[in-house]
């Protein structure tokens, strides 16, 4: 995704449909949660809250799961 988040307007939704990642060949089987963290220009985590205003632990937003078999 090519996007300068310093120009991200409050309330604007930004969508991207690809975020490839590689798991190690020897990754243990199981269900893994996928989390994302937004970073500011200094690499510091941005605050992340749910729809009710509750903070996500460590500003990590759960976005899905992957199953390793």
N, CA, C and O atoms as CSV, one atom per row, in Angstrom:
chain,resi,resn,atom,element,x,y,z
A,1,UNK,N,N,0.850,-1.178,0.000
A,1,UNK,CA,C,0.000,0.000,0.000
A,1,UNK,C,C,0.887,1.229,0.000
A,1,UNK,O,O,1.784,1.354,0.834
A,2,UNK,N,N,0.645,2.125,-0.920
A,2,UNK,CA,C,1.353,3.398,-0.978
A,2,UNK,C,C,0.439,4.474,-0.442
A,2,UNK,O,O,-0.462,4.939,-1.140
A,3,UNK,N,N,0.669,4.872,0.800
A,3,UNK,CA,C,-0.221,5.879,1.393
A,3,UNK,C,C,0.544,6.653,2.449
A,3,UNK,O,O,1.197,6.058,3.306
A,4,UNK,N,N,0.466,7.967,2.395
A,4,UNK,CA,C,1.071,8.833,3.396
A,4,UNK,C,C,0.017,9.107,4.458
A,4,UNK,O,O,-0.899,9.900,4.240
A,5,UNK,N,N,0.147,8.451,5.608
A,5,UNK,CA,C,-0.873,8.569,6.646
A,5,UNK,C,C,-0.891,9.936,7.318
A,5,UNK,O,O,-1.800,10.218,8.099
A,6,UNK,N,N,0.085,10.789,7.037
A,6,UNK,CA,C,0.021,12.146,7.589
A,6,UNK,C,C,-1.103,12.929,6.920
A,6,UNK,O,O,-1.521,13.970,7.427
A,7,UNK,N,N,-1.593,12.434,5.783
A,7,UNK,CA,C,-2.712,13.088,5.088
A,7,UNK,C,C,-4.019,12.328,5.265
A,7,UNK,O,O,-4.974,12.563,4.525
A,8,UNK,N,N,-4.075,11.431,6.222
A,8,UNK,CA,C,-5.260,10.627,6.485
A,8,UNK,C,C,-6.225,11.464,7.304
A,8,UNK,O,O,-5.918,11.837,8.436
A,9,UNK,N,N,-7.386,11.763,6.745
A,9,UNK,CA,C,-8.370,12.604,7.418
A,9,UNK,C,C,-9.109,11.796,8.488
A,9,UNK,O,O,-9.382,10.611,8.298
A,10,UNK,N,N,-9.425,12.436,9.597
A,10,UNK,CA,C,-10.166,11.784,10.666
A,10,UNK,C,C,-11.486,11.247,10.114
A,10,UNK,O,O,-12.213,11.951,9.413
A,11,UNK,N,N,-11.779,10.000,10.437
A,11,UNK,CA,C,-13.002,9.369,9.967
A,11,UNK,C,C,-12.887,8.730,8.593
A,11,UNK,O,O,-13.797,8.017,8.169
A,12,UNK,N,N,-11.780,8.972,7.887
A,12,UNK,CA,C,-11.581,8.391,6.563
A,12,UNK,C,C,-11.158,6.929,6.710
A,12,UNK,O,O,-10.342,6.596,7.570
A,13,UNK,N,N,-11.712,6.069,5.874
A,13,UNK,CA,C,-11.332,4.665,5.865
A,13,UNK,C,C,-10.327,4.430,4.754
A,13,UNK,O,O,-10.518,4.896,3.630
A,14,UNK,N,N,-9.266,3.716,5.059
A,14,UNK,CA,C,-8.258,3.375,4.071
A,14,UNK,C,C,-8.275,1.857,3.927
A,14,UNK,O,O,-8.169,1.131,4.915
A,15,UNK,N,N,-8.408,1.386,2.695
A,15,UNK,CA,C,-8.508,-0.044,2.422
A,15,UNK,C,C,-7.296,-0.500,1.622
A,15,UNK,O,O,-6.877,0.162,0.673
A,16,UNK,N,N,-6.749,-1.620,2.010
A,16,UNK,CA,C,-5.761,-2.283,1.173
A,16,UNK,C,C,-6.073,-3.767,1.188
A,16,UNK,O,O,-6.503,-4.306,2.208
A,17,UNK,N,N,-5.863,-4.416,0.080
A,17,UNK,CA,C,-6.295,-5.801,-0.043
A,17,UNK,C,C,-5.166,-6.814,-0.059
A,17,UNK,O,O,-5.417,-8.015,-0.160
A,18,UNK,N,N,-3.932,-6.356,0.037
A,18,UNK,CA,C,-2.815,-7.300,0.050
A,18,UNK,C,C,-1.807,-6.917,1.112
A,18,UNK,O,O,-1.403,-5.761,1.233
A,19,UNK,N,N,-1.422,-7.901,1.861
A,19,UNK,CA,C,-0.371,-7.726,2.859
A,19,UNK,C,C,0.320,-9.078,3.006
A,19,UNK,O,O,0.045,-9.818,3.951
A,20,UNK,N,N,1.218,-9.401,2.072
A,20,UNK,CA,C,1.844,-10.722,2.104
A,20,UNK,C,C,2.774,-10.892,3.304
A,20,UNK,O,O,3.438,-9.951,3.738
A,21,UNK,N,N,2.803,-12.096,3.817
A,21,UNK,CA,C,3.760,-12.446,4.859
A,21,UNK,C,C,4.123,-13.910,4.694
A,21,UNK,O,O,3.357,-14.691,4.130
A,22,UNK,N,N,5.280,-14.274,5.183
A,22,UNK,CA,C,5.788,-15.637,5.042
A,22,UNK,C,C,5.962,-16.248,6.417
A,22,UNK,O,O,6.546,-15.639,7.313
A,23,UNK,N,N,5.453,-17.453,6.573
A,23,UNK,CA,C,5.636,-18.189,7.820
A,23,UNK,C,C,6.857,-19.092,7.684
A,23,UNK,O,O,7.146,-19.584,6.594
A,24,UNK,N,N,7.561,-19.307,8.765
A,24,UNK,CA,C,8.700,-20.234,8.704
A,24,UNK,C,C,8.236,-21.652,8.356
A,24,UNK,O,O,7.131,-22.052,8.724
A,25,UNK,N,N,9.059,-22.390,7.666
A,25,UNK,CA,C,8.726,-23.766,7.299
A,25,UNK,C,C,8.391,-24.614,8.522
A,25,UNK,O,O,7.566,-25.525,8.445
A,26,UNK,N,N,9.034,-24.312,9.654
A,26,UNK,CA,C,8.840,-25.127,10.857
A,26,UNK,C,C,7.855,-24.491,11.845
A,26,UNK,O,O,7.888,-24.802,13.036
A,27,UNK,N,N,6.980,-23.602,11.359
A,27,UNK,CA,C,5.991,-22.982,12.239
A,27,UNK,C,C,5.095,-24.068,12.834
A,27,UNK,O,O,4.587,-24.916,12.101
A,28,UNK,N,N,4.896,-24.050,14.146
A,28,UNK,CA,C,4.027,-25.052,14.761
A,28,UNK,C,C,2.594,-24.923,14.258
A,28,UNK,O,O,2.125,-23.822,13.968
A,29,UNK,N,N,1.901,-26.058,14.156
A,29,UNK,CA,C,0.502,-26.020,13.749
A,29,UNK,C,C,-0.310,-25.297,14.810
A,29,UNK,O,O,0.031,-25.310,15.993
A,30,UNK,N,N,-1.381,-24.671,14.373
A,30,UNK,CA,C,-2.245,-23.969,15.304
A,30,UNK,C,C,-2.961,-22.820,14.636
A,30,UNK,O,O,-2.820,-22.591,13.434
A,31,UNK,N,N,-3.726,-22.108,15.423
A,31,UNK,CA,C,-4.452,-20.926,14.961
A,31,UNK,C,C,-3.723,-19.706,15.493
A,31,UNK,O,O,-3.499,-19.582,16.697
A,32,UNK,N,N,-3.356,-18.812,14.598
A,32,UNK,CA,C,-2.617,-17.613,14.962
A,32,UNK,C,C,-3.469,-16.383,14.684
A,32,UNK,O,O,-4.104,-16.281,13.635
A,33,UNK,N,N,-3.476,-15.468,15.613
A,33,UNK,CA,C,-4.221,-14.223,15.438
A,33,UNK,C,C,-3.337,-13.220,14.703
A,33,UNK,O,O,-2.149,-13.099,15.002
A,34,UNK,N,N,-3.913,-12.507,13.747
A,34,UNK,CA,C,-3.199,-11.462,13.013
A,34,UNK,C,C,-3.556,-10.123,13.648
A,34,UNK,O,O,-4.731,-9.783,13.786
A,35,UNK,N,N,-2.535,-9.371,14.031
A,35,UNK,CA,C,-2.701,-8.069,14.675
A,35,UNK,C,C,-1.967,-7.017,13.867
A,35,UNK,O,O,-0.923,-7.303,13.280
A,36,UNK,N,N,-2.499,-5.803,13.828
A,36,UNK,CA,C,-1.814,-4.690,13.173
A,36,UNK,C,C,-1.647,-3.542,14.161
A,36,UNK,O,O,-2.434,-3.374,15.092
A,37,UNK,N,N,-0.610,-2.770,13.931
A,37,UNK,CA,C,-0.333,-1.592,14.751
A,37,UNK,C,C,-0.020,-0.444,13.799
A,37,UNK,O,O,0.791,-0.597,12.885
A,38,UNK,N,N,-0.657,0.700,14.007
A,38,UNK,CA,C,-0.331,1.896,13.238
A,38,UNK,C,C,0.807,2.632,13.930
A,38,UNK,O,O,0.827,2.745,15.155
A,39,UNK,N,N,1.748,3.129,13.145
A,39,UNK,CA,C,2.899,3.848,13.700
A,39,UNK,C,C,2.908,5.283,13.197
A,39,UNK,O,O,2.540,5.560,12.056
A,40,UNK,N,N,3.335,6.192,14.070
A,40,UNK,CA,C,3.476,7.581,13.633
A,40,UNK,C,C,4.792,7.744,12.879
A,40,UNK,O,O,5.521,6.768,12.703
A,41,UNK,N,N,5.110,8.950,12.434
A,41,UNK,CA,C,6.306,9.187,11.629
A,41,UNK,C,C,7.594,8.879,12.382
A,41,UNK,O,O,8.644,8.699,11.765
A,42,UNK,N,N,7.523,8.818,13.711
A,42,UNK,CA,C,8.696,8.497,14.526
A,42,UNK,C,C,8.774,7.013,14.880
A,42,UNK,O,O,9.670,6.588,15.609
A,43,UNK,N,N,7.830,6.230,14.359
A,43,UNK,CA,C,7.823,4.809,14.635
A,43,UNK,C,C,7.165,4.436,15.947
A,43,UNK,O,O,7.272,3.293,16.391
A,44,UNK,N,N,6.485,5.386,16.574
A,44,UNK,CA,C,5.790,5.119,17.826
A,44,UNK,C,C,4.360,4.656,17.531
A,44,UNK,O,O,3.735,5.151,16.593
A,45,UNK,N,N,3.833,3.705,18.327
A,45,UNK,CA,C,2.472,3.214,18.083
A,45,UNK,C,C,1.423,4.308,18.249
A,45,UNK,O,O,1.488,5.118,19.174
A,46,UNK,N,N,0.458,4.315,17.335
A,46,UNK,CA,C,-0.679,5.221,17.445
A,46,UNK,C,C,-1.711,4.595,18.378
A,46,UNK,O,O,-1.826,3.371,18.436
A,47,UNK,N,N,-2.463,5.419,19.109
A,47,UNK,CA,C,-3.516,4.863,19.960
A,47,UNK,C,C,-4.548,4.128,19.103
A,47,UNK,O,O,-4.920,4.593,18.025
A,48,UNK,N,N,-4.999,2.988,19.591
A,48,UNK,CA,C,-6.001,2.193,18.873
A,48,UNK,C,C,-7.132,1.857,19.827
A,48,UNK,O,O,-6.909,1.297,20.900
A,49,UNK,N,N,-8.357,2.205,19.424
A,49,UNK,CA,C,-9.525,1.938,20.260
A,49,UNK,C,C,-10.609,1.269,19.419
A,49,UNK,O,O,-10.653,1.422,18.198
A,50,UNK,N,N,-11.488,0.520,20.102
A,50,UNK,CA,C,-12.603,-0.107,19.398
A,50,UNK,C,C,-13.751,0.887,19.268
A,50,UNK,O,O,-13.627,2.040,19.680
A,51,UNK,N,N,-14.853,0.448,18.702
A,51,UNK,CA,C,-16.001,1.319,18.466
A,51,UNK,C,C,-16.587,1.930,19.718
A,51,UNK,O,O,-17.236,2.973,19.651
A,52,UNK,N,N,-16.368,1.293,20.871
A,52,UNK,CA,C,-16.881,1.809,22.140
A,52,UNK,C,C,-15.864,2.700,22.849
A,52,UNK,O,O,-16.124,3.199,23.944
A,53,UNK,N,N,-14.702,2.899,22.218
A,53,UNK,CA,C,-13.680,3.747,22.812
A,53,UNK,C,C,-12.730,3.027,23.751
A,53,UNK,O,O,-11.911,3.669,24.409
A,54,UNK,N,N,-12.820,1.703,23.828
A,54,UNK,CA,C,-11.916,0.927,24.677
A,54,UNK,C,C,-10.589,0.708,23.968
A,54,UNK,O,O,-10.560,0.338,22.794
A,55,UNK,N,N,-9.500,0.935,24.674
A,55,UNK,CA,C,-8.173,0.787,24.083
A,55,UNK,C,C,-7.857,-0.685,23.826
A,55,UNK,O,O,-8.163,-1.551,24.646
A,56,UNK,N,N,-7.240,-0.954,22.674
A,56,UNK,CA,C,-6.727,-2.293,22.404
A,56,UNK,C,C,-5.413,-2.459,23.172
A,56,UNK,O,O,-4.606,-1.530,23.219
A,57,UNK,N,N,-5.191,-3.631,23.772
A,57,UNK,CA,C,-3.929,-3.855,24.484
A,57,UNK,C,C,-2.734,-3.616,23.567
A,57,UNK,O,O,-2.684,-4.134,22.452
A,58,UNK,N,N,-1.783,-2.836,24.041
A,58,UNK,CA,C,-0.565,-2.508,23.282
A,58,UNK,C,C,-0.863,-1.900,21.914
A,58,UNK,O,O,-0.024,-1.955,21.015
A,59,UNK,N,N,-2.060,-1.318,21.751
A,59,UNK,CA,C,-2.478,-0.686,20.496
A,59,UNK,C,C,-2.491,-1.650,19.321
A,59,UNK,O,O,-2.376,-1.230,18.169
A,60,UNK,N,N,-2.631,-2.955,19.607
A,60,UNK,CA,C,-2.671,-3.980,18.562
A,60,UNK,C,C,-4.119,-4.298,18.214
A,60,UNK,O,O,-4.903,-4.704,19.071
A,61,UNK,N,N,-4.461,-4.106,16.939
A,61,UNK,CA,C,-5.828,-4.302,16.470
A,61,UNK,C,C,-5.942,-5.691,15.826
A,61,UNK,O,O,-5.239,-5.979,14.857
A,62,UNK,N,N,-6.821,-6.553,16.356
A,62,UNK,CA,C,-6.999,-7.863,15.730
A,62,UNK,C,C,-7.752,-7.729,14.411
A,62,UNK,O,O,-8.802,-7.090,14.349
A,63,UNK,N,N,-7.205,-8.340,13.347
A,63,UNK,CA,C,-7.830,-8.229,12.027
A,63,UNK,C,C,-8.172,-9.578,11.406
A,63,UNK,O,O,-8.797,-9.624,10.346
A,64,UNK,N,N,-7.779,-10.663,12.039
A,64,UNK,CA,C,-8.116,-11.972,11.479
A,64,UNK,C,C,-7.276,-13.064,12.093
A,64,UNK,O,O,-6.552,-12.855,13.065
A,65,UNK,N,N,-7.394,-14.246,11.494
A,65,UNK,CA,C,-6.654,-15.403,11.951
A,65,UNK,C,C,-6.106,-16.157,10.752
A,65,UNK,O,O,-6.620,-16.055,9.638
A,66,UNK,N,N,-5.055,-16.914,11.009
A,66,UNK,CA,C,-4.514,-17.826,10.004
A,66,UNK,C,C,-4.352,-19.176,10.691
A,66,UNK,O,O,-3.946,-19.254,11.850
A,67,UNK,N,N,-4.679,-20.242,9.951
A,67,UNK,CA,C,-4.564,-21.602,10.486
A,67,UNK,C,C,-3.373,-22.276,9.815
A,67,UNK,O,O,-3.299,-22.349,8.588
A,68,UNK,N,N,-2.453,-22.761,10.623
A,68,UNK,CA,C,-1.295,-23.497,10.127
A,68,UNK,C,C,-1.552,-24.972,10.396
A,68,UNK,O,O,-1.784,-25.380,11.534
A,69,UNK,N,N,-1.507,-25.768,9.325
A,69,UNK,CA,C,-1.756,-27.212,9.482
A,69,UNK,C,C,-0.537,-28.027,9.135
A,69,UNK,O,O,-0.573,-29.255,9.212
